[in-house]
């Protein structure tokens, strides 16, 4: 047999080479040094060719690097007015105090601000170096198109409204947490979606019609002069290049799955059934001649009929535009199960336990392995044209079997048949066992929805459930979908699509949730299914029977005594208050709890093995949870914090300071450690710095400026120093007093030994803190007198 790659005519190769590459002047995604790590290649390639995105000086694109707010403003500006105009954009002033007019990004930020596309973070600031989230970037894209003029993108529900609109318009389609900081390639995909979606055209809000109206300016794609070239078919798939004003943009060829593909079938129908007009499964008539391929190998028609069965994908392609198919492409996948996690070695060789890959197969020759893990059922094949393995994860459906036979079963509200990709019918043994009927089960499906494997769920093992609060919900009647704004038991805000129930329908929960200004949160249990959330409302609310004392291991609820442990999670969230990080507090363990008044409403979850032990306690009250033990850090002069997004998606600041003489990174919000020298700081129960201060009220003492020289030391007992003009102070010390030396040149701090000043050196006190009977810590510096 021949492969399509081998039979591709020399003429076609030359045409493709000339048409796709000769006139290219823009950089292609393939030229980036890290091109193999770019997932959204077509998006990155197109935006690179348009001059909207570019790489780093080292030749990398940096697909996983986070994007800042000022970089986002640049992308939006380039999208709306083009690279040439954007490069020459200038401004003499900006709307934000932290964006001077001479900052590189000022023209782009001001362009977006003047058109209402971006807003600041408050106090007249834009925060140009803060990371932008996917939801924030989608809001900018929507604003550029004209949306958001009806105040729907402001207030507590702005993010839900943005996500609903952006998903309906085809901008957000990655199925990730859109409230987290976006990467460069994710932003490229969002912008690419906005360019190519035929739903993304320019609009204006009509007050008379109370709706958005089309401005008839066309789409972004039309304004950019962007179009797809005529396609060529490789292995039954149409390939094209992007053209701008009729000329190749970058020369990179991409697969076009819809153009010239007359139809596909994976239900097991023969070619005769698919090409006979009187057949109810008719797709298209055959042309003459017809070329046949199975996984990239050219075969005879009889060979195609021999492999067609349920789960095998058959595509009929029209290569000459006459409405008849002249290419048949068949993809026959193999079923496998991963017996271990996927690993890629330093040399790039991939290991997929349970899958018979040839020895030393490189990860770059395997498509779709990312995210696969031990226990996953997979469908894969080797493409003879690309010489790559192609993997997809089998779909998973949970539910119950109500009836059936070896041919088909009624499962999770749908009729399911056996896949033709497996040698042994998985339904035969399953349906014949009475114990498998009307019990929880899980089925794994091929691309046609047929069963490749099925098993019952072991209900003797406790099923893992998570708990949290629904604080926002929006159901779309037209699409039958819903977006859920969920606060997890860790106090983190997430946004998910709602998963369908066992009947395959997404239930409208708006009335049941009944969210309002007085009912801002609803306690739920939930589970994540393929990145979507399925939740149940928990209404078992009770009252605290007596005042609860802070840090007590017992609590009275409705007259019953329960126990709290060091592992109990206590969430304080007062109903009636909108979600914010200031309104939700989490204490990990009873030792970090605060007092609760009698008759306070609570929800709780008990340990399934110890019914008197509470694992999760939800308190309908607000509490400030900070530690009371004072902490001290020495802040060197000129210390500048760095910013990053933590694992919960929050923007935080890292401060490099000295704690107990050791250089330490402390994390918190902005505006901390603004003083130089010894500073007191408070820690929250999560280990973040919440407040800093520097005064005698904080237990920090210091000699008057220009004084502090040590004149006498009685080892282990006390020392004497000049405290102010004409004032000498004696400070008691003991075996617990710590001494720290501050380098007078570079400001570094280390453990040191206090010495008495003499004619050569001056040992001077900078700061000290006092314990019950003596100084607890002393900071000093030593300088030469000559």
N, C-alpha and C positions, 0 to 999 in steps of 0.2 A: 504494500500500500504506500501511497505517496501522501505527504503532508501538504496542506495548502501553501505553507511557506515555501516548499520546494517547487510547486508548480506555478507560483506567481510569476507571470510573464516578465521578461526583462523590460518590455515596454512600460508595463505598469510600475515597476520599480523605478524606472527613470522618471516617469511622470510624477510619481509621488515625491521623489527626491527633489525634482525641480520645483514642483508646485508648493511643496511644504517647506522648503529650506532655502532656496536661492535668494529670495528677497528679504530674508529675515535680518533685521538690524537690532531688534530688542532682545534682551536676555531671556533665556528659557529656564524653566524650573530645573531642567536636566543639568544646567551649568552650576547649580549650587553644590558646594562640597558635601552638604548633608542631605542631598536630594532623596536618598534612600529612606530617610526618617520622616519624610513629609507624607502625611496621610491624604490630605486634600490637594492632590497634585494639580488637577485641572484649575481649581480656584487660584492657587498660588501662581501657577503659570500665567493665567489670564491677567491677573492684577499686576504681575511683574511686567508683562508685555505692554500693559496700558500705562506703565510708569507710576502706578499708584503705590506699589510696594517694591522694595529692593532689599538686598541682603547687607551683610556686614562686610567690613574691610577684609576679614579673614576668608571671605568666600562662602560663608555659611548663611543660611536663611534664618535659622533659629526657630523652627516651627513651634516648639514648646515654650518659648520665652513669653512672658506676660506682656501685655500691651498697656501703655499708660494713657491717661486721658488726653494728653496733648498729642500723642501719636494718633489717637482715634480721631481727633479733630482734623488732623492733616488728611487722613484717609477720606473722611466725609467731604472735605473741601475738594480734593482731587476728583472724587467721584462726581461731584455736582458741576464743577466748572472746567474739568480737564486738567491734565498735568501742565500744559504750557501756561495757561492762565494762572494756575495755582502757584507755579514757581516764581512768577513775577508779582505775586500779591504782596502788598505792603500795608502797614498801618502805623499811624503816628500816636495812637493811644489805644488802650484796651479797657474793658469793663471790669477788670479784676485787679486787685491790689497786688497779688502774687504773680502777675504776668506782665512784666515790664514790656514796653513797646519794642525793645531791642532783643527780646528773647526770640529764639529761632522759630518757635511755634506761635508767636503772638498773632501773625496775620491769619492763621487758620482758626485759632480759637476765637478771634474777634469776628471773623466771617460767620462762623457758626452761631456765635452769641447774638450777632445783629439780626439773624434770621430766626431766632428762637429755637434753634436746634439743640443748643446746650445751655445749661444753667450752672451756677456755681454750687459750692457746698455750704454756703452761708457766710455771713460776715464779709461779703464782698470778695470772697476767694474762689478760685477755680480748682486748686490742687492739681497742677499739670502733671506732677510725677506720680500721682496715685494711679493704681491699676484700675482699668475699666472692666466691668463685668459684662458678660454676654447680654444681659438684659439692658444695661446702660447703652451698649453699642447698638442694640436693636432699636432702642428709643431714638438714638441719633439718626439711624437710617430712616425710621418712620417719619421723624421730624423733617428730614431732608426731602421726603416725598410730599409733605404737606399735612401729615397727620398730627394729632396732638393739640389742635387749635380749639378743641371743645373742652379743655381742662381735664381730659381723661387720663393724662399722664402725670398728674400731680396728686398729692395726698397719699394715704396709706396703701391704696390699691393700685398705685401707678404700675407696679411691676406685673401684677396679674393682667391688667389691661394691655400692657405692652406685649407680654408673652402671647396672649390670645390673638392680638392683631398680627404679630410677627409670624406666628405659626400658621395662621389662616392665609397669609400672603406668601408663604413659602420661604420666609427668611430664616427662621430658626427650625432646623430639621435634624439636629444631631442627637437629641434625646439625652442631654446631659443636664447637670445642675446649672441653670443659666444665671444664678445669683453669684457664682464664683468668678474669680478673675479669668478673663478670656485670654487664650493664647493667640499668637500671631497667625497661626494657620486656621484657627477657628474663626477669627475675625475675617480672614480672607474668604472663608466659605460663606459667611453671612453676607459679605459684600457681593460676592459672586452670585449668590441666590437672588439678591435684590436686583442685580443687573439682568439676570436671565429669566426671572419669573415674569410671565405675562400678566400676572396680577398686580405687579408693582409699577403703577403709573402715577403721574403727578396729580394731586387732588387739592381741593380747597373746601373748607367747611362753609356750607350754606345755612345761614340762620333761618331763612325762610323755610327751607326744606328740612332743617334739623338733621342734615346728613352731609356726608362728603360727596362732592361731585367731581367728575373727571374734567381736568383742565384741557384735555385733548392736546397735550404736549408730547404724548407718546411715553414709551418706557425709557429707562436708563440705557438699555441695549440699543434702542433706536437712536437715541441722542448721541451715543458714542460711535455710531457707524459700525457696530459690531454685528457679525453674522457668521453662520457656519458655512463652510465650503461644501461643494458637492462631495458626497461620500464615496468611499471604496469599501468593498466587503472583504474582510479577512476572517476566515473561520466562521462564516455566517454572521459576523458582526460588522455593522457599518462603522467606519472610521472617518473622521473629519479633522480639519484644523480650523481654528478661529481666524476669521478675516476681519480686518479693519479697513473700511473704505475700499474693499475689494482686494487688499493685499494681506498676505499671511502675517499674523500678529507675532508669533514666536516660531512657528514651524512645527510645533509639537502636535502629534496626531493623537486624537482621543476617540474612545469608543462611543458610538451613538446607538443607544439600545432601542430607540423607537423608530427612527427614520428608516424606511424601506423594509422594516420587519412587519410583514403582513399579519402575523399572529403567531402565538405560541400555544402549545398544549403539553401538559404533563400528567394528563389523566389516562394515558394508555391507549388512546385512539390511534388506529393505523393511518398510514399516509393516504390510503384509499378513502377512509372516512373523512379525513381532513381536506381532501381535494375533490370530492364528489359533490356537485351542487345539490343533489337531492338528499344528501346526508344532513341530519340535524346537527352534526359536529363540523360542518363545512367551514373552512377558513378562506381558502383561495384555490383556484385552479392551477395546474402545473403548466409551465412554459416548456419550450424545447430549445436546447437540452437543459437538463437539471443536473447540478453537481451536488454530491452528498458527502457530508463530513460527520464523523463520530469522534468527539473529543479532539478535533483538529486533523484527524487522519481522513484522507479521501477514500471513500468506499463505494461499493455498488448499492443500488436501491434495495436489493435483497438483504444486504447486511444491515441496512437501517431498520427494515421491518423486523429483523431478528432480535434487535435490542429494545424496540419500543415496548414499554409496559408502564404501569402506574409509577410515577416518580421520575421517569426519564423525560427530560425537557426537549421538545421538538420545536424548532423555529423555522418558519417559512419566510424566505426573504426574496424580495423583488429587487433585482440588481439593475434592471434596465428601464424601470418605470412604467411598465405596461399593465401593472395590476395583477400579474401572474407571478408565481414563485419560480425562480430559477436556481435557488440555493436552498438546501435543507441542512440545517445544522442541528446535530443531536448531542446533548450533554448527558452522559451516563455517569452518575456519581456512585461512589462506594460508601457504605455505611461503616463507621468505626466508632470506638469509644476510647477516650483518653484514660489510660491507666495511671497516669502521673501528670504533674504540671509541665507545661511547655517551658523549655529552657533554651536560651541562645548563648553559646560560649563566646569567649573573647575573640575567637577566630571567625565568628559568624556562623558556625555550624549549629543547626537547630536539632533539638531532641524532642520528639513527640511520642512518649511511651504508649505502646499499643497500636501505633500507626506504622505500617511497613515502608517507611521512607528509605531510599538508598543511603548507604553510608556516606557521611560527610556532605549531606545536603545542606546548602546554605540557606539561611533565613530569607535572604533576598529573592530566593526562588520559590518561596512559599507565600501565597496570598491568603490573607484572612486568618492567620494564626493568633493575632493580637486579641487578648482577652479570653482565650480558651484556657480551661483549667481541668484538673483531674475530675473524672466522672462525666464530662460533657460528651454527649453523642454528637458526632460530626458527619458531614457529607462532603466527599472530596473526589477530585479527579485530576489527572495529569493532562495538561493542555499541550498537544504536540506542536502547536504553532508557536506559542510563547515559551514553551519548555519550562513551565512553572506549574506547581501544584496549587490548586484552588480549593479553599476550605470554606464551608459555611457551617454554623452551629444549628443543630436541629431545633425546631420550635418545641416549646414545652407547654402542655395544657394540663391543668389540674381539674379534677371533677370526679364524678361517679358514673359507673356503667349501670344503666337501668335494665337493658335487655340487649340481645344480639345473638349472633352465631359466628362461625369461622369466617364468613364473608364480610360482615359488617357489624358494628356495635353502636348503640345509642350511648354517647359519652359526652358529658358536659354540655348537654343541650344540642348536640349535633351528631349527625350520622358519620361515623368514621370507618373507613375500609383499611385493609392491610396494604402496605407499600409493596411495590414490585421490586424494590431495591434490595430486599432481604431474602435470603434463600428459604428460610423457615417462616411460615405465617405466624406472627406473634399473637394473633387473636385466638387461634385454635385452642391452645392450652389455657389461655386466660379466661375465655368465656365458659369453658367447660368446668371450671372450679367454682362451686357455689359460694365459697368464701370471698370471691372477688366481686360479687354483685352488691351494689348499693353501699359501697365503702369508699373512703377517699383513695384516689389513685392518681397516677401521673402518666401521661402519654407523651412520647417523643415522636415528632412528625417530620416527614420529608417536605420538600418545597411545594408539593401538591396538597398537603394537609393530610396525607395518609400515614398510618401508624407504622413506625419502624421498631418500636419497643414500647411496652406498657407494664406497669407494676403497681401494686397497692402501696399506699403510704403506711409506714409502720406507726400506728397510733399509740403504741406502747412507749414510744420515745416522745417526750414533750415537744410540741412544735414551737419553734421560736417566734415570738411576737414582740413587736416593739410598741412603744406607747408615746403619745405626744398630743398636740393640740392642733385642731384645724382653726386657723385664724382668718382664712379667706377662701372663697369658693366661687367658681364661675362655670356654669353649664352652658354649652352651646347647642341649642335645639337643632340647628341646621345640620351640624356635623355629628351630633350625638356624642360629643366629647366633653370632658371637663378638666379644669385646671384646679389643683388643690394647693393652697398655701399652708404649709405644715411646719409647726415648731416641734422639734424632737425633744426627747426627755433631757437632752444635754443643753437645751436652750438655743439651739441653732435653727435658723429659719431656712427651710427648703421649699422648692416649688416642683411639683410633680404633675404629670398627667395621671388621671384616674384610670385604673385598670378595669377591664370588663369583668363581670361576674361569671358564674358558671354557665349562664345562658348566652354568653358572648355579648351582652349589652352593658353599656356603661350607665349605671343607675343615676338618675338625677337626685342628689341628696340636698338640694338647696332648702327645701321646706323642712326636712328633718333637722338640718343643722341650725336653721333659724338664727343666723348671725345678725347682730345689730349693734348699735352703740352701747347698749347695756349688756349684751351677750357677745363679747368679743372673742371668746375662745370656747371650743368644745373638746372635751377629753375623749380621745379615741385610741383604739388599738389598731395597728396597721402592719402590713407586710408589703415588701417590694417584690413585684413580679416583672422581670425583664425591664427594670428601670421605671415601671409605673407603680402607683400606690393603690392598694386595696384596703379600705379602712372600715371599721365598725364603731358606731357611737357607743360610749360607755356612760351610762346615766346613774351609776350607783354612787351618788353623792351623799356623804354623811356629815355629822357634826362632831367637833371635838367636845368631849364630855366634861372636861375640866381644864383649867389653865395648864398649858404645857411649858415647862421650864426649859430654858436653853440648855443644850448639850445633855439632855436626859435620855437614857436608853429606853424609857417606857413612855407610852402615850395612851390616853383614854379616848376612845372613839365610840360614841353611842353606848357608853356604859361598859364597853369591853376593853380590856387592857391588851395592847399590842407592844411588841418589842422592836426597837430600831437597832441596827448594827452599824459597824464602821463601813459596811458596804451599801447601806441603804442610801438611795438617792432621794433628796428632798428638793422639790421644785416649788418656788414661791412665785406665783403668777396670779395677780388679782384680776378677776373677771370684771369687765367694764372698762379696762384700760387697754389701749392699743398695744400691739407688740412692739417692743424696742428692747435693746440690750439693757437699758436702764430699768425696765419693768419686769424682766425675768431674771431670777437668781437661782442658782443651783448649788446645793450643799452636798458634798460627797461624804456621807457618814454623819451620825448623830452628834459627834464631837464638834461639828461645824454648824450645827443648827442654831436657830434663834427662837425666842419665846413665841408661843401662839396663844391667842386669847380664847377663852371658852366660847363655844358656839360658832367658831370659825368653820366654814365649809371645807371639806377635804375629799379627795378621791385617793384610793390607795390600791396597791397590788401586793398580794401576799405570796410568800414563798410556797410553791406547790407541795413541797415536802415538809414544811413547817408552817402551819396555818396561822400561828400567832406571831410570825415574823414578817414584817413589812419590808418589801424590797424597793418599792417606789411609793413616795408620799407626795401628793399634789395639794398644795396649800393655797386657798383662795385669799391671799394676802400679799402685801409687798414687804420685802425684807432687804436690808443692806447687809451683805455678807463680806466682811473684811476681817482680817486678823487683827488682834489687839497687841500682839507682841511687836515692839518697835524694831525696825531694821535700819541699819545705817550703811551708807555707801559714800565713798570718796569720789567726787566728780572732778576729773582733770580739766584744766582750762582748754577751751576750744573743742570739747567733745561734741560731735554732731551725730544724731541718731540716723539709722538707716530704716527704710520702710520695706515691708513685705506683706503678703497675704498669708495668714496662718492656715492650719489644716481645716478650720471651720469656715474659711472664706472671709474672715475679718481682716481689715487693714490694720496692722500693728506697727509699732516703732520699737526697734532694738537699740538699747543704750549700753555702751561699753564703759563700765565704771569699776571701781575697786571695792570689793567686799571682803573684809577680814584680810586685807593685804593681797588678795588674788584678783586678777583682771576677770570680770564677770559680765556676761550679757544678761541684762534685765529687759523684760518686754512689757509694754503697756501702750497707752494711747499717746497722742501728741501732747506737747506742752509740759512734759515732765523733766525733771533734772535740769532745770534752766539755771540753777545756781552752781557756782564753782565751790569746791571744798567739800566739807562733810555735810551730808544731807540725810534727813530721815525719810524713809519711804514706807508705805503700807502695801501689803499684798492681799489680793483677793483669794478666795478659796481655790481658784483655778491657777494660782501662781502668777497672776499678772499684777504689775504695779498699778495702783489706783490713785495714789496721791503722793506728792513730795513736798517737803517744807524744810526750813532751816531757821531755827530760832531757839532761844533759851527755853521756851515753852516745850520744845521738842527734845529737850535734854542735851542740846548742843551748846557748848560754851567755848569762848575764844578770847584771848587777850586783846586789848585794844590794838588797832593797827600800828605797826612799827615796834610793838613790844612783844614779850613772851620769852626772852632769853633766860635760860636756866642758870641760876647762880649757885645752887647747892643741891646735892643729892644725898639722902640717907638711904642707902640701898635697902630695898624691900620694905621701906616704911613710908617715906614721903620725899618730895622734892619741892624746891622753891623757885619761882620764876617771877619776872616783872609782868604784872597784869595791866598796868596803866601808868601814867606819869605819877610818880610818887607812891605807887601802890604795889606792894609785893604780896603774892599769894602762895600759900602752902597747900599742896595737893597730896592727900593721902593715897597710897598705893598698897597693894598686897599681891599675893601670888597669882591672883586671877586677872590682874591688870594686863591688858595687851598694849604693846608699843608698836607703832607703825611709822616708818621713816618715809617721808615724801621727798623725792629727788627735786632739788631746787632748779634743775635745768629742764628736764623733760616731764616732770610731774608724775612719774611712776611711783607706785606705793608698794612697800614690802615690809615684812616684819623687821624690826630693828632694835637696837639697844640705845637707850637714852644716856647721854653723856653730859657732864658738867662743862659749861663754857669756860674757856681759858683765853690766853693771849693770842692763840692761833686760830681757834675755831669758835663759832657761835652756834649753840644748840638752842633752837627757839621752838616754843610750843605754838602750834597752829590751831588745834581744836582738842577738846576732850569731852568725854561723857562720864557721868557719875553713876555708880551703883549705890547699893544701900549703905556701905561702909567705906568705900574707897572708889577711886576712879576706875571705870570699867575699860576704857580705851583712851589712849593718848596718841595724837598725831603730831609729829615734830619734823623739823627740817634742820639740816646741818650745813653751814656755810663757812668758808674760810674768811678770815678778817683781813687778809692781805691781797 
